[in-house]
Amino acid sequence: MTISSSMSEDPALTPRPETSLNDRPSMSRGEAPIKKEYLIDKVPTVESTSSHALNTEAPYSTADDDAEGSTTIDARGSKRRKTAGGPGSKKERGQNKSRHFPIMRDSNVKMCKSWETTGTCAREKEGNCRFTHSWKDYFETKPRDISFMASSALYDEAPFVRPKEDGVISSGRQEVEEDEVGKSLDFGTECPVFKDIGWCPFGWRCRFLGAHIKYLDQVDETTAGPSHIGRWELLGHDEVGKHGKWSRGETNWPAYGTVADLRSSSYPFRFSEKYLHYIEPQKEFRLGPKGDRRPKQDSTSVSGPNGMTDEEAAMNATNGGSGMTNDHGVVDGQTESLDVPLRPEEKRKLPFEGGLYLAPLTTVGNLPFRRLCVDYGATITLSEMALAQPLVLGQMDEFALLRKHQSEKTFGVQIAGGYANRMVPCAEMLAREFSDGIDFVDVNLGCPIDLIFNQGAGSALMDAPGRLGKFLIGMNRALGDIPLTVKFRTGVAMNKPNAHKLIPRFAKEWGASAMTLHGRSRQQRYSKLADWEYIRQCVTTLRETTDEAGLPRIPMFGNGDCFSAQSYYEEMEKSGVDGVMIARGALIKPWIFTEVKERREWDISATERLDGIRKFAEYGLSHWGSDTQGVSKTRRFLCEALSFQHRYIPIGLLERLPPMLNERPPAYRGRSELETLLSSPFVGDWIKISEMFLGPVEQGWNFVPKHKSNAYGGEEAQG
């Protein structure tokens, strides 16, 4: 793989304040009130010009509109024309389903992993190892270190990040730079992984190698081994054997035996077998055909994300009530054959009072982003939505979503699924394997996307209370003292809300320890404003229910359109909720938690925003790795974050406060060159920003936005 030696100089990737911002389609309706001195006189554009055409100059973008189907703008610029089978047609709408991010490798030379880590290879002695056992060829193609400084000064004018000179070592500099290893080193860089844990598991492959390497004045036989190449010595290499697995300050790693048992269908779901036999005695407990708990693959299965399959036929559950519960979610008459369940008041106490709650955000709510939000003041965090079926089948990609950083003090895992024979075993496994790393388990009852809804999960459960109740009761019992919470919408249909009907059952029958209500229906997705009046009615219903039943107070959070400290407290006061879960507001400005905590609107500077982006890059490298593959993955998710953060309009540019979530800006320039760049909707400019901290983009790397970058409200997966 080839990587350019310096930051990309392609003119299409440089900031284009005048051209880029002039060409932004502007809408008079819902337009943000930008002060006149920052407005740009727009260049007349052809009526049919789409953002697809505006993005063709950026080589790393296949056009933002490709993510949801291209659109055209009518004479007023406020409606989209749709023609059958053409741009904007129903067939082309929806999330981009063809996004593909190739795995980037740092060299065409394939090193032997055994030889690299231990210095020996059994196959090498036999002459049948297909991999390389010498670093010479590797370092001939290894690109120069990436320059990264977590504390370097940032500036409003280019260059925005000004690297310091390489460090000085005792040996002559010319001698070092002519060495096969030394020519690739930057002694002024910092390795986020080495900084976090005192050693770097990527060793010689690290793209920040100059941060943890030492040049020896002389060598002898005692310095031979995997930690030495010629006169070079890896710092901290002796720590590898002491610490074993690289944990990165993260918990909730599944044990190898657990994953193996799940994959071989031999994991002991003792409680689930008994519970599922009780609620449906005619069905044999299995996760697949007889003798194999893996799901059957046949013509009736409906494939979904991560291998999720349609379980309707397997469970054949009705939507009627189960008729088997008392007021506290206890299955009557089963205390001898099943463990005695805990009542809601016997669960762990949730520290939700006064909490600042970050919503679960698919794709963008990853661990590095949550760490950033914790830095800004978030106190309650929730994982990205994980699917129950891949978890009980031992799929490692899904287990990665459960990981928690040590800075997350109150952390929950959100699970989605539609049927008891997946959700109850999943809860049992989580309680047994991750009890110390999970503060609560949240059930997703709000996801509106078709793949989830059509399989009876997410918001589809709002219309299936019988099926919902069966697995909530089972999950509550299987979780032991871990609290169970629910996040749901107003209902499925826009004008037929039914959340108020389910809330008493959540509290009295199904044992929810906390609730979050998103003030929109599934049909609305993210159109129209959230209905906070209906949220207020639901809060009243919950309070009356708990008072009548003599239950302890159950926290209830509202969700929808919160974008400022003012709106946060206004919504709390009007609705009576215990707090507001923040979703899109945090994506666009993660520092909203600081604003809420300090009860102010923060006119954050461009350099302060860039520092947050740098922190995300640092946390991403620590999480995904400091080799080329980790850098590539960090760059991808940094661009995902920038696809939201560029929407932020600095409040110092607004004529009135507070800012509104769904207002679009007219063409404007910022107060500095950096502020203008950070507002760019072009993928090429996001790439340029990533290069400030992650080095030149790798050849062959590409990024396609998940949604139209200039659309305000296309976040389908945020349930």
Protein Blocks (a to p, Z undefined) as FASTA:
>chain_A
ZZdfbdcfbfklpccfklmmmmpccdfehpacddfklpccdddddfklcfklmmmmpmkb
gbjklmnopadddfkopaccddehiahiaklgccdfkbccddddfbfbdcdfklmmnopa
fklmnopafbdcbfklmmmmmccdddddfkbccdfbdcfbdcddddddfbdfklmmmpmk
lmmpcfkbccfklmmnopafklmmpcklmmmcccdfbdcfklgcjkbghjbccehklmmm
mnopaeklpahiacfklmmmmmnopaccfklmmmmmmmmmmbccdfbdehiabdcddfkb
ccdeehiacfklmnopafbdfhlacfkopaehilmmpccdddfklmccdffghpacdddd
ehjlpfklmmmmmmnopabdcdddddfklmmnopaklmmmmpccfklmbacdddddfbfk
lmmmmmmmmmmmmmmmpcbdcddfkbfbfklmmnopajllmmmmmlmmmmmmmmmmmnom
accdddddfbjblklcfklmmmmmmmmmnopabdcddfbdfklomgcjddfklmmmmmmm
mmmmmmmnopacdddddeehiabfklmmmmmmmnopabdcdfklmmmmmmlmmmmmnopa
cdddfklmmmmmmmmmmmmmmmnopcfklmmmmmmmmmmmmmmmmmpccfklpfbdcddf
klccdddddfbfklmmmmpcbfklmmmmmmmmnopadehiacddfbdfkbghiafklZZ
